[in-house]
Amino acid sequence: MLSTKRIDLLLDIGKGDDILGGNTYTYLISETGNILVDSKKDIFNQSTIFSQPYFDDSDLEKVAHSLASQQDITSSFVYGGEQYQALLKSIGTNNWYLFSVNMLEDSNLFAD
């Protein structure tokens, strides 16, 4: 059942369907930070999370260490004059992560 839910979520990401409430861009990320699957509605057009705008240059070493040690990461950044929140969460398979990004004003990504 868990594998089926993961596959459905990955298919939704690729189709660009509403993920986590619909205001979220979601990506499947490799342990090296490469974007394996992205949404067709992606506005950032990057092939790795180590490209701008996701993380400041000063945070890249910390991000690489967190990926290597399977630690979750939260951050925020500005793109196109809008503030975004990001969550990088291990999915527990193949050292892959889900990377979810949404606009701060629409965000409930980090809600209790």
BAVEX-179089 format. One record per residue (C-alpha): residue number from 0; x negated, y negated, z negated; residue in one letter. Coordinates in steps of 0.1 Angstrom, whole numbers. Example, Ala and Ser with C-alpha at 12.3 -4.5 7.8 and 13.67 -1.06 7.14 Angstrom:
+-----+-------+-------+-------+---------+
| num |     X |     Y |     Z | residuo |
+-----+-------+-------+-------+---------+
|   0 |  -123 |    45 |   -78 |       a |
|   1 |  -137 |    11 |   -71 |       s |
+-----+-------+-------+-------+---------+
This chain:
+-----+-------+-------+-------+---------+
| num |     X |     Y |     Z | residuo |
+-----+-------+-------+-------+---------+
|   0 |     0 |     0 |     0 |       m |
|   1 |   -28 |   -24 |    -9 |       l |
|   2 |   -45 |   -18 |    25 |       s |
|   3 |   -13 |   -25 |    43 |       t |
|   4 |    -8 |   -58 |    25 |       k |
|   5 |   -44 |   -68 |    34 |       r |
|   6 |   -39 |   -59 |    71 |       i |
|   7 |    -6 |   -78 |    72 |       d |
|   8 |   -23 |  -109 |    57 |       l |
|   9 |   -52 |  -106 |    82 |       l |
|  10 |   -27 |  -104 |   111 |       l |
|  11 |    -9 |  -135 |    97 |       d |
|  12 |   -42 |  -154 |    96 |       i |
|  13 |   -49 |  -146 |   132 |       g |
|  14 |   -14 |  -156 |   143 |       k |
|  15 |   -15 |  -188 |   123 |       g |
|  16 |    16 |  -179 |   104 |       d |
|  17 |    25 |  -196 |    72 |       d |
|  18 |     0 |  -184 |    46 |       i |
|  19 |     4 |  -192 |     9 |       l |
|  20 |    33 |  -215 |    14 |       g |
|  21 |    25 |  -228 |    49 |       g |
|  22 |     2 |  -257 |    42 |       n |
|  23 |   -30 |  -237 |    40 |       t |
|  24 |   -57 |  -228 |    66 |       y |
|  25 |   -70 |  -193 |    58 |       t |
|  26 |  -100 |  -176 |    71 |       y |
|  27 |  -117 |  -142 |    66 |       l |
|  28 |  -154 |  -148 |    58 |       i |
|  29 |  -183 |  -124 |    58 |       s |
|  30 |  -208 |  -122 |    30 |       e |
|  31 |  -231 |  -145 |    50 |       t |
|  32 |  -205 |  -172 |    54 |       g |
|  33 |  -195 |  -165 |    90 |       n |
|  34 |  -159 |  -169 |    99 |       i |
|  35 |  -146 |  -135 |   111 |       l |
|  36 |  -110 |  -143 |   115 |       v |
|  37 |   -94 |  -178 |   116 |       d |
|  38 |   -60 |  -193 |   123 |       s |
|  39 |   -51 |  -204 |   157 |       k |
|  40 |   -39 |  -236 |   139 |       k |
|  41 |   -74 |  -242 |   126 |       d |
|  42 |   -83 |  -279 |   127 |       i |
|  43 |  -119 |  -276 |   116 |       f |
|  44 |  -133 |  -255 |   145 |       n |
|  45 |  -164 |  -241 |   127 |       q |
|  46 |  -180 |  -207 |   130 |       s |
|  47 |  -194 |  -207 |    95 |       t |
|  48 |  -185 |  -222 |    61 |       i |
|  49 |  -220 |  -236 |    59 |       f |
|  50 |  -210 |  -262 |    85 |       s |
|  51 |  -195 |  -295 |    76 |       q |
|  52 |  -169 |  -304 |    63 |       p |
|  53 |  -164 |  -275 |    38 |       y |
|  54 |  -194 |  -281 |    15 |       f |
|  55 |  -219 |  -308 |     8 |       d |
|  56 |  -255 |  -301 |    17 |       d |
|  57 |  -263 |  -302 |   -20 |       s |
|  58 |  -239 |  -273 |   -27 |       d |
|  59 |  -250 |  -249 |     1 |       l |
|  60 |  -276 |  -230 |   -20 |       e |
|  61 |  -250 |  -225 |   -48 |       k |
|  62 |  -224 |  -213 |   -22 |       v |
|  63 |  -250 |  -188 |    -7 |       a |
|  64 |  -258 |  -175 |   -42 |       h |
|  65 |  -221 |  -171 |   -50 |       s |
|  66 |  -214 |  -152 |   -18 |       l |
|  67 |  -243 |  -128 |   -24 |       a |
|  68 |  -231 |  -121 |   -59 |       s |
|  69 |  -194 |  -118 |   -50 |       q |
|  70 |  -184 |  -148 |   -71 |       q |
|  71 |  -153 |  -169 |   -64 |       d |
|  72 |  -158 |  -206 |   -55 |       i |
|  73 |  -135 |  -236 |   -57 |       t |
|  74 |  -144 |  -270 |   -41 |       s |
|  75 |  -129 |  -301 |   -25 |       s |
|  76 |  -139 |  -322 |     5 |       f |
|  77 |  -128 |  -350 |    27 |       v |
|  78 |  -120 |  -345 |    64 |       y |
|  79 |  -104 |  -370 |    87 |       g |
|  80 |   -97 |  -393 |    58 |       g |
|  81 |   -77 |  -366 |    39 |       e |
|  82 |   -87 |  -348 |     7 |       q |
|  83 |   -87 |  -310 |     9 |       y |
|  84 |   -91 |  -283 |   -18 |       q |
|  85 |  -108 |  -250 |   -10 |       a |
|  86 |  -109 |  -216 |   -26 |       l |
|  87 |  -133 |  -188 |   -16 |       l |
|  88 |  -121 |  -155 |   -31 |       k |
|  89 |  -136 |  -120 |   -27 |       s |
|  90 |  -111 |   -95 |   -13 |       i |
|  91 |  -131 |   -65 |   -27 |       g |
|  92 |  -137 |   -49 |     7 |       t |
|  93 |  -169 |   -51 |    29 |       n |
|  94 |  -181 |   -80 |     8 |       n |
|  95 |  -156 |  -102 |    26 |       w |
|  96 |  -138 |  -133 |    13 |       y |
|  97 |  -106 |  -152 |    20 |       l |
|  98 |  -114 |  -189 |    24 |       f |
|  99 |   -82 |  -209 |    18 |       s |
| 100 |   -81 |  -247 |    25 |       v |
| 101 |   -52 |  -270 |    20 |       n |
| 102 |   -46 |  -308 |    17 |       m |
| 103 |   -48 |  -320 |   -18 |       l |
| 104 |   -14 |  -338 |   -17 |       e |
| 105 |     3 |  -306 |    -7 |       d |
| 106 |   -18 |  -284 |   -29 |       s |
| 107 |    -6 |  -257 |   -53 |       n |
| 108 |   -36 |  -236 |   -45 |       l |
| 109 |   -50 |  -240 |   -80 |       f |
| 110 |   -17 |  -243 |   -99 |       a |
| 111 |   -14 |  -224 |  -132 |       d |
+-----+-------+-------+-------+---------+
